[in-house]
Amino acid sequence: MERAFNQPGQPSVLGERDLARVNAFMRRVYNWMAGGLALTALVAWWAQGSEAVIGALFNPATGGPTMLFWVLCIAELGLVFGLSGMVHKMSAATAGILFAVYSALNGLTISFIFLIYTQASLVSTFLVCAGTFAIVSIWAYTTKKDLTGWGNFLFMGLIGIIIASVVNIFLASPAIYWIVSYVGVGIFVGLTAYDTQQLKLMALSNDMDGETAAKVSIIGALKLYLDFINLFLLLLRIMGDRR
């Protein structure tokens, strides 16, 4: 089927078959993402209500993270890199289980937000984050503008805020803290748009079989999940009311 292109890599008109395939793929991505976020929220809520769990993750005397907390963080990184790099070697069922495990572990490691911020500000920040994510994702899905060129710029910005955050652990500079927070929001809004469009183009350009589509949708869900979680945590820095 011939397609007209207004921008590189971005079709202006989709056939019914193409549209149905893309929509089905994106629904699967968003369903996985929503399931991961729900699992993270449930685990975080359960963890913050358990003195034993909180005590194991955060030192009661100092409030700082324990060794177990850092072990879980390393395990999360391992799962992200493992899923992203080896998904083609595993079944869709295994990829789904690993995504669920990652979501649960992330719920444990971010459970501290319930101890720092008021419940009202957590809810209001989540609603702002969800609304922002939805608007940006819908725009990226429907726009004819090619966002491919954003990738390198956003990746460099992401590396920059990671380095600045690590440096600020030692400097404890309020100025760097707020710069990272605001710039980080912009970067993850951009990544949400970029990742959404790239997933759409991937579904459009590849007629994947059922197993492959299932695995790719889980990786896509992981990308958008990470965009959402990081956007939420950065907005919480800016909007959250501390206890």
Sequence and secondary structure as in RCSB ss.txt:
>XXXX:A:sequence
MERAFNQPGQPSVLGERDLARVNAFMRRVYNWMAGGLALTALVAWWAQGSEAVIGALFNPATGGPTMLFWVLCIA
ELGLVFGLSGMVHKMSAATAGILFAVYSALNGLTISFIFLIYTQASLVSTFLVCAGTFAIVSIWAYTTKKDLTGW
GNFLFMGLIGIIIASVVNIFLASPAIYWIVSYVGVGIFVGLTAYDTQQLKLMALSNDMDGETAAKVSIIGALKLY
LDFINLFLLLLRIMGDRR
>XXXX:A:secstr
    EEETTEES   HHHHHHHHHHHHHHHHHHHHHHHHHHHHHHHHHT HHHHHHHB TTT  B HHHHHHHHH
HHHHHHHHHHHGGGS HHHHHHHHHHHHHHHHHHTTTHHHHB HHHHHHHHHHHHHHHHHHHHHHHH  S  TTH
HHHHHHHHHHHHHHHHHHHHH  HHHHHHHHHHHHHHHHHHHHHHHHHHHHHHHH    HHHHHHHHHHHHHHHH
HHHHHHHHHHHHHH  B 
